[in-house]
Amino acid sequence: MRIIAAIDIIGGKCVRLTRGDFSTQKIYNEDPVEVAKEMEDNGIRYIHVVDLDGARNKMITNYRILDKIASLTNLAIDFGGGIREDHDIDIAFTSGARQVTAGSIAISNPGLVLSWLSKYGNQRIILGADSKDRKILVNGWQQETEEDVVQFIQRYASVGMKYAICTDVKRDGMLQGPATELCKEILSSVKVNLIASGGISSMKDIKEIKEAGCEGVIIGKALYEGKIKLSELKDLC
């Protein structure tokens, strides 16, 4: 299972939110590049970079930081937030993203996402399945849809989507454990490389997610709050 460290960006700074609420913003470092370097120095190989400004503005915004991280580290970067047009995804890949997460756009314009799958291949496009009470959320988690998360992932997997990030928004930033049962439900009915996100608070949680069959796990606030130390992850990376 891949260990993926999260770097969320607002105003060029490394931050964390709680349950996607922008009013809960907490700055952990003024320089996300510095954070990425520290992660790499401690054995991390994969990072999940989220452009929160982009998610809110509906257009890629912090791509220069993505470019710096890609230029100054050897980290494999999954980038998401504000990917709405061909122009956005072109910028993300040109700026060094290894993979790009399509979230809101997968609801509003599935045809465009399918064209990206065809153009870039299913190794490079990840489905962002962010949900609350099983309903998919869009536009920086500010808007709820009627789409069931399992059916959403299933529909895209049926047309070739290989990777999906499942984020339980209620658990995100709460440090109260992941949505393991939801992950198990998805994996019991969908053939997909599932990446769990939201609520990871301990090494026990990571083990639980691995045993559920997930291909990857994203760790955010637990790292920044010292609940999990980078040194503890070295043998897993």
One Martini backbone bead per residue (centre of mass of N, CA, C, O) as a GRO file, in nm:
protein
  237
    1MET     BB    1   0.095   0.036   0.022
    2ARG     BB    2   0.057   0.365  -0.020
    3ILE     BB    3   0.223   0.649   0.102
    4ILE     BB    4   0.045   0.966   0.141
    5ALA     BB    5   0.119   1.297   0.149
    6ALA     BB    6  -0.020   1.603   0.254
    7ILE     BB    7  -0.068   1.919   0.058
    8ASP     BB    8  -0.216   2.219   0.148
    9ILE     BB    9  -0.323   2.519  -0.038
   10ILE     BB   10  -0.307   2.867   0.079
   11GLY     BB   11  -0.158   3.140  -0.026
   12GLY     BB   12   0.115   2.954  -0.046
   13LYS     BB   13   0.034   2.771   0.201
   14CYS     BB   14   0.050   2.538   0.458
   15VAL     BB   15  -0.253   2.361   0.526
   16ARG     BB   16  -0.549   2.303   0.734
   17LEU     BB   17  -0.861   2.150   0.755
   18THR     BB   18  -1.203   2.111   0.872
   19ARG     BB   19  -1.424   1.963   0.679
   20GLY     BB   20  -1.360   2.196   0.455
   21ASP     BB   21  -1.338   2.453   0.637
   22PHE     BB   22  -1.210   2.767   0.582
   23SER     BB   23  -1.240   2.880   0.886
   24THR     BB   24  -1.017   2.645   0.995
   25GLN     BB   25  -0.759   2.753   0.918
   26LYS     BB   26  -0.416   2.616   0.933
   27ILE     BB   27  -0.090   2.708   0.967
   28TYR     BB   28   0.228   2.521   0.922
   29ASN     BB   29   0.357   2.660   0.655
   30GLU     BB   30   0.493   2.898   0.433
   31ASP     BB   31   0.649   2.637   0.283
   32PRO     BB   32   0.575   2.367   0.086
   33VAL     BB   33   0.858   2.290  -0.015
   34GLU     BB   34   0.981   2.232   0.260
   35VAL     BB   35   0.786   2.003   0.328
   36ALA     BB   36   0.855   1.818   0.090
   37LYS     BB   37   1.154   1.780   0.157
   38GLU     BB   38   1.112   1.651   0.434
   39MET     BB   39   0.957   1.410   0.334
   40GLU     BB   40   1.176   1.297   0.147
   41ASP     BB   41   1.402   1.273   0.370
   42ASN     BB   42   1.183   1.053   0.518
   43GLY     BB   43   1.079   0.856   0.254
   44ILE     BB   44   0.886   0.993   0.090
   45ARG     BB   45   0.721   0.945  -0.249
   46TYR     BB   46   0.422   1.054  -0.194
   47ILE     BB   47   0.196   1.321  -0.302
   48HIS     BB   48  -0.087   1.536  -0.202
   49VAL     BB   49  -0.189   1.812  -0.388
   50VAL     BB   50  -0.390   2.096  -0.278
   51ASP     BB   51  -0.580   2.349  -0.440
   52LEU     BB   52  -0.786   2.543  -0.262
   53ASP     BB   53  -0.813   2.790  -0.436
   54GLY     BB   54  -0.896   2.636  -0.691
   55ALA     BB   55  -1.153   2.505  -0.578
   56ARG     BB   56  -1.292   2.785  -0.520
   57ASN     BB   57  -1.223   2.922  -0.819
   58LYS     BB   58  -1.230   2.708  -1.060
   59MET     BB   59  -0.901   2.723  -1.081
   60ILE     BB   60  -0.591   2.706  -1.129
   61THR     BB   61  -0.332   2.853  -0.899
   62ASN     BB   62  -0.073   2.676  -0.748
   63TYR     BB   63   0.144   2.589  -0.984
   64ARG     BB   64   0.420   2.706  -0.892
   65ILE     BB   65   0.451   2.516  -0.652
   66LEU     BB   66   0.444   2.258  -0.806
   67ASP     BB   67   0.697   2.319  -0.976
   68LYS     BB   68   0.895   2.337  -0.736
   69ILE     BB   69   0.857   2.056  -0.621
   70ALA     BB   70   0.929   1.903  -0.886
   71SER     BB   71   1.220   2.039  -0.919
   72LEU     BB   72   1.328   1.979  -0.595
   73THR     BB   73   1.212   1.686  -0.638
   74ASN     BB   74   1.115   1.316  -0.657
   75LEU     BB   75   0.823   1.334  -0.629
   76ALA     BB   76   0.508   1.192  -0.649
   77ILE     BB   77   0.243   1.384  -0.794
   78ASP     BB   78  -0.075   1.464  -0.676
   79PHE     BB   79  -0.317   1.681  -0.835
   80GLY     BB   80  -0.558   1.918  -0.690
   81GLY     BB   81  -0.766   2.174  -0.776
   82GLY     BB   82  -0.932   2.339  -1.035
   83ILE     BB   83  -1.005   2.112  -1.242
   84ARG     BB   84  -1.197   2.212  -1.548
   85GLU     BB   85  -0.986   2.224  -1.787
   86ASP     BB   86  -0.757   2.171  -2.022
   87HIS     BB   87  -0.573   2.395  -1.919
   88ASP     BB   88  -0.537   2.290  -1.629
   89ILE     BB   89  -0.416   2.006  -1.691
   90ASP     BB   90  -0.177   2.109  -1.853
   91ILE     BB   91  -0.045   2.267  -1.624
   92ALA     BB   92  -0.009   2.037  -1.422
   93PHE     BB   93   0.177   1.860  -1.601
   94THR     BB   94   0.385   2.081  -1.674
   95SER     BB   95   0.444   2.127  -1.348
   96GLY     BB   96   0.477   1.792  -1.248
   97ALA     BB   97   0.252   1.606  -1.250
   98ARG     BB   98   0.170   1.266  -1.239
   99GLN     BB   99  -0.115   1.328  -1.120
  100VAL     BB  100  -0.478   1.382  -1.157
  101THR     BB  101  -0.759   1.518  -0.994
  102ALA     BB  102  -1.105   1.443  -1.052
  103GLY     BB  103  -1.395   1.590  -0.930
  104SER     BB  104  -1.621   1.804  -1.001
  105ILE     BB  105  -1.596   1.747  -1.313
  106ALA     BB  106  -1.717   1.450  -1.289
  107ILE     BB  107  -2.006   1.580  -1.262
  108SER     BB  108  -2.031   1.827  -1.477
  109ASN     BB  109  -1.803   1.674  -1.699
  110PRO     BB  110  -1.763   1.362  -1.803
  111GLY     BB  111  -1.662   1.393  -2.096
  112LEU     BB  112  -1.394   1.530  -2.025
  113VAL     BB  113  -1.277   1.304  -1.849
  114LEU     BB  114  -1.279   1.090  -2.073
  115SER     BB  115  -1.078   1.246  -2.252
  116TRP     BB  116  -0.844   1.224  -2.048
  117LEU     BB  117  -0.825   0.920  -2.039
  118SER     BB  118  -0.754   0.897  -2.340
  119LYS     BB  119  -0.503   1.092  -2.348
  120TYR     BB  120  -0.341   0.997  -2.059
  121GLY     BB  121  -0.460   0.777  -1.899
  122ASN     BB  122  -0.528   0.569  -1.608
  123GLN     BB  123  -0.251   0.651  -1.453
  124ARG     BB  124  -0.315   0.991  -1.443
  125ILE     BB  125  -0.616   0.954  -1.349
  126ILE     BB  126  -0.818   1.068  -1.077
  127LEU     BB  127  -1.082   1.003  -0.871
  128GLY     BB  128  -1.282   1.232  -0.691
  129ALA     BB  129  -1.444   1.101  -0.383
  130ASP     BB  130  -1.630   1.325  -0.214
  131SER     BB  131  -1.803   1.267   0.103
  132LYS     BB  132  -2.140   1.297   0.262
  133ASP     BB  133  -2.340   1.069   0.349
  134ARG     BB  134  -2.257   0.948   0.045
  135LYS     BB  135  -2.242   1.231  -0.081
  136ILE     BB  136  -2.132   1.418  -0.323
  137LEU     BB  137  -1.886   1.670  -0.334
  138VAL     BB  138  -1.838   2.015  -0.441
  139ASN     BB  139  -1.664   2.294  -0.458
  140GLY     BB  140  -1.488   2.257  -0.197
  141TRP     BB  141  -1.733   2.116  -0.030
  142GLN     BB  142  -1.995   2.326  -0.069
  143GLN     BB  143  -2.153   2.099  -0.247
  144GLU     BB  144  -2.432   1.896  -0.279
  145THR     BB  145  -2.527   1.589  -0.403
  146GLU     BB  146  -2.705   1.287  -0.529
  147GLU     BB  147  -2.447   1.122  -0.535
  148ASP     BB  148  -2.333   0.814  -0.493
  149VAL     BB  149  -2.024   0.701  -0.421
  150VAL     BB  150  -2.034   0.410  -0.528
  151GLN     BB  151  -2.169   0.469  -0.804
  152PHE     BB  152  -1.961   0.670  -0.901
  153ILE     BB  153  -1.717   0.479  -0.910
  154GLN     BB  154  -1.847   0.258  -1.079
  155ARG     BB  155  -1.897   0.422  -1.337
  156TYR     BB  156  -1.593   0.489  -1.393
  157ALA     BB  157  -1.477   0.202  -1.387
  158SER     BB  158  -1.650   0.102  -1.641
  159VAL     BB  159  -1.460   0.326  -1.826
  160GLY     BB  160  -1.139   0.297  -1.688
  161MET     BB  161  -1.103   0.373  -1.405
  162LYS     BB  162  -0.839   0.305  -1.164
  163TYR     BB  163  -0.854   0.561  -0.972
  164ALA     BB  164  -0.951   0.642  -0.621
  165ILE     BB  165  -1.059   0.894  -0.396
  166CYS     BB  166  -1.171   0.846  -0.058
  167THR     BB  167  -1.357   1.103   0.108
  168ASP     BB  168  -1.451   1.170   0.438
  169VAL     BB  169  -1.553   1.472   0.538
  170LYS     BB  170  -1.633   1.421   0.840
  171ARG     BB  171  -1.324   1.313   0.902
  172ASP     BB  172  -1.172   1.548   0.811
  173GLY     BB  173  -0.946   1.654   1.060
  174MET     BB  174  -1.046   1.471   1.327
  175LEU     BB  175  -0.882   1.219   1.428
  176GLN     BB  176  -1.115   0.944   1.422
  177GLY     BB  177  -1.085   0.788   1.173
  178PRO     BB  178  -1.171   0.592   0.917
  179ALA     BB  179  -1.373   0.471   0.634
  180THR     BB  180  -1.358   0.148   0.623
  181GLU     BB  181  -1.642   0.038   0.543
  182LEU     BB  182  -1.662   0.196   0.279
  183CYS     BB  183  -1.415   0.074   0.145
  184LYS     BB  184  -1.518  -0.217   0.151
  185GLU     BB  185  -1.769  -0.168  -0.018
  186ILE     BB  186  -1.630  -0.074  -0.272
  187LEU     BB  187  -1.433  -0.329  -0.307
  188SER     BB  188  -1.681  -0.538  -0.330
  189SER     BB  189  -1.800  -0.377  -0.618
  190VAL     BB  190  -1.512  -0.257  -0.715
  191LYS     BB  191  -1.263  -0.221  -0.965
  192VAL     BB  192  -1.016  -0.052  -0.772
  193ASN     BB  193  -0.782   0.191  -0.684
  194LEU     BB  194  -0.789   0.266  -0.350
  195ILE     BB  195  -0.792   0.583  -0.174
  196ALA     BB  196  -0.757   0.684   0.146
  197SER     BB  197  -0.941   0.959   0.317
  198GLY     BB  198  -0.972   1.057   0.629
  199GLY     BB  199  -0.893   1.035   0.984
  200ILE     BB  200  -0.609   0.983   1.018
  201SER     BB  201  -0.425   0.903   1.351
  202SER     BB  202  -0.268   0.619   1.306
  203MET     BB  203  -0.111   0.321   1.262
  204LYS     BB  204  -0.371   0.158   1.293
  205ASP     BB  205  -0.525   0.288   1.060
  206ILE     BB  206  -0.331   0.198   0.838
  207LYS     BB  207  -0.366  -0.105   0.882
  208GLU     BB  208  -0.673  -0.108   0.831
  209ILE     BB  209  -0.659  -0.009   0.535
  210LYS     BB  210  -0.484  -0.234   0.429
  211GLU     BB  211  -0.680  -0.472   0.509
  212ALA     BB  212  -0.913  -0.358   0.316
  213GLY     BB  213  -0.740  -0.302   0.019
  214CYS     BB  214  -0.589  -0.054  -0.025
  215GLU     BB  215  -0.356   0.121  -0.229
  216GLY     BB  216  -0.398   0.383  -0.044
  217VAL     BB  217  -0.284   0.658   0.182
  218ILE     BB  218  -0.384   0.962   0.331
  219ILE     BB  219  -0.173   1.196   0.512
  220GLY     BB  220  -0.211   1.478   0.728
  221LYS     BB  221  -0.275   1.597   1.023
  222ALA     BB  222  -0.114   1.377   1.177
  223LEU     BB  223   0.158   1.497   1.092
  224TYR     BB  224   0.125   1.802   1.186
  225GLU     BB  225   0.042   1.698   1.495
  226GLY     BB  226   0.220   1.426   1.570
  227LYS     BB  227   0.067   1.144   1.560
  228ILE     BB  228   0.255   1.106   1.311
  229LYS     BB  229   0.569   1.003   1.215
  230LEU     BB  230   0.788   0.987   0.966
  231SER     BB  231   0.965   0.762   1.096
  232GLU     BB  232   0.723   0.548   1.106
  233LEU     BB  233   0.704   0.528   0.771
  234LYS     BB  234   0.967   0.418   0.640
  235ASP     BB  235   0.888   0.101   0.620
  236LEU     BB  236   0.629   0.176   0.417
  237CYS     BB  237   0.758   0.343   0.160
   0.00000   0.00000   0.00000
